[in-house]
Amino acid sequence: MTGAVDRLIAFLGDLGPRWGLPAEPCCVHGYLYLHARPVSEQEICTALNLDRSAVESALAWLCDYRLVEGTSGGEWRTDSDPWELMVRALDQRRQREAGPALDILRACRSEAAADRDHDPVIYRQIHKLLALAEDLSALDQHARRLSPKTLRQMVGIGGRAARFLDRTFGGGRNEG
């Protein structure tokens, strides 16, 4: 592999765990994405210096998240569109994490409500956390109503505007 490929795959392997994702699937997925063609398990093993069981486990994890698929020839591939991959990954995380998190926060708020007279601070803090999670969930619901094309355009416009403002006014954060 080239230096750029090595560096990017190493970066993805380091980044994944910071986002709660396993390192090896992140590396395997990065390799498949960068090559943008079907790749055999043996090629992945050799290129990433991983044993077959590690690659099989990584591919199973990636399949579970709908980020890779096997071909009829026994090779593996992923989508070449980073937006499509991001949407799939976010959909899977949302399904696995958002609902249960909201359920737990609501249950904790209900429990804390019973003790509100005893400890109003705990109730208030849980309530604020739940409000944030519900707001983010509502934003997510509305964003999913947009077409992928519209969402890409909005993010692109927002990103260009943010870079323009950084160049014009500097990148410092104004707390106010």
N, C-alpha and C positions, 0 to 999 in steps of 0.2 A: 504494500500500500504506500501511497505517497505521504509526505509529511502532513499535508493539509487534511487528508482522510484520517490519519492516525490521531492528529490533534483534535479534530472534531468529534471522533468517536470517543476518545478519552474524555473530552468535555461533556458529552452526553452521558457517559457512564458516571461522571462525578455529579452532574446536575440532577439526574433522575432521583437519587435518594434524598436530595434536598427538597424535592417536591413529593416525597412519599412513594416513589416508584423504584422498583428494583434495578440495579445497575446493569446487569447482564442483558435483560430484555431491551434496555435503552441503547446499549451498544449494538446489539443485533439489529434492532430497528433502524438505527442510524446507518449501519452498513447497507442494509437492503434499500433504504431510501436513497442514499448517495449513488448506488449502482443502478437504480432505476431499471432493473431487469430481473428476471427470475434467477435465483441463486440456490445452489445445492447446500445441504447441511454441511457436507464435507468442506466446501469452499468457505463457509462461515467459520467452521472450526479452525481451519488453517489460518484464515486471515485474522481472526480475533484471538488466536491462541487459546481456544476454549475446548474442553473435552465435549464429546458428543452428548452426554447427559445434560451438561449445562446449556448447550444449544437447544436441545429438545425441550428442556424446561422453559427456556426463554421464548421459544416459538409457541409453546402451549399458552404461556401467559399472554403473548401478543395476540394469539388467535382468540383468546377469551375476551380481549378488549377490542376485537374486530380490527386490529391494525395490520395484520398480515393474513395471507391466505396461501394455501398450497396449490400447486399447479398439477395438472394431470401427469406431468413428467416427474413428479416428486421433488420439485424445487419450490422455493418460497419467494414471494414478492409482496411489496407494499405499494400503496398508491404513490404517485409522484407529485401529487398536489398537496402541499403542506397545509392548506386550509381544510381540505377534506379530512386529513389525518387529525388535525386539531379538533374539528367538530366531532369526529367519531370518539376521540379520547375524552373530550368533555362530556359527551352524552353518556359514556360508560361511567365516568366518575360521578356524574349527576345521579344516575340511576342507583349507584352503589352507596353514595355518601350523603347526598343532600336530604333525601327523605328521612333516613334514619337519624341524621343530625337534628333536623327539625323536630322529629318525634321526641328525642331525648330532651332537647331544650324545652319543649312544651310541657313534658312530664315534670321536669325539674322546676319549672316555673309554678306549676300547680302545687307541687310539694312545698315549695318555698312560700307560696301564698298562705298555706295553713299556718306557717310560722312567722308570717309577716309582722305580727305584733312583737314577737320575740326578737327578730333580726331583720328589720326592713332593708338594710343595706344589701344583704344577700339577695333578697327578692328583686330589688331595683337593678342590681348588676346582671342577674339572669335575664330579667325583662329586657334590658338594653341589648344584651347579646342576642336574644331571640329576635328582637326587632331588626337588628342588623341582618341576621340570617334570612328573615322573611323578606326584607327589602331586596337583598341580593337574589333571592329566589324569584321574586316578582320581576326584577330586571331581566333575569335569565329567561323567564317565560315570554316576555315581550320580545327579547332579541331572537328567540327561536321562531317567532312568527315572521321574521324578515327572511327574504330569499337569500341564499348564499351570495348571490351577486350584489345585492343591496348591502349586506353586512360587510363584504369585502370593500365596497366603495366607501362606506362610512368609516371603517377603520383606516383605510388609506388616506382619506381626507383628514381625519383626526390626527393621524401620524404626521402627515406633511405640515399641518397647522402647528402641531407641537414643536416640530423641528424648526420651523420658521420662527416661532416665538422664542425658542432657545437661542437661535442665532441672533435675533434682534434684541432681546432683552436679557439674555443670559439664562443659564439653567438653574439658578438658585431657587429654592422653595421659599415662598413668602407666607409665613404663618401669620394669619391675621384674622 
